[in-house]
């Protein structure tokens, strides 16, 4: 008896290959634009920082790291970024937690209030802080009304004034990633921790912070990167009396016409930000892995 079974031959897996090719075609324009708009200018900066613009040299970089004034400005810029990021994180957590326990209507209102400052330009908000922090501004009026000070205090054109302005400007960049991480937490975990006798502080420290660590790292990365390069806020609120790396780069490029030094300073600032981002990523991954081991 002969078998009526006819083996079925399968065609090669052409569909997955076709999908891969299609995805590569879709990504190609973005990759080309990224190379043209990001890596090409960076390459030009590296070449320009060499001094003669034709061969690579580290002489400009060595002069930067041998100059105590430039190093002090770099450290001041990093310090401003670290302080701003820390203050923003401390302020953002209560706002994000309020969103977690709010009703649907309250969440809509909170998100609107968080996003509303982003609808106003940075220049407008920066000049508003000049009025607020001035000697005759609302801040000094409030301090004198509560008899905290007798004479107006100098907040404008100081590091404190720069930090206050940048903190308000950068708050949405921290709140939004934290809110995204918080809404992913299973409410049953919070109920279970309460039923086991955990207080609010213990629940926050042992449960909420570890589970929102990816959002915290993302927010810290965005805030630090933006705060150390906030040229407008640093220059306007600092009033030119407080010199940070963006203003120093601007002065070297426009006032002194020293393009090699300006390019080298820009590369140093970029590498500093990249080092901070890598460090935040390492800390975040180690802590996240430890809590989920």
PyMOL commands that set and color helices and strands:
alter all, ss='L'
color gray80, all
select helices_A, chain A and resi 14-48+59-66+68-100+104-119+122-133+138-145+159-182+187-195+200-211+213-228+231-238+245-255+259-291
alter helices_A, ss='H'
color red, helices_A
deselect
rebuild
show_as cartoon
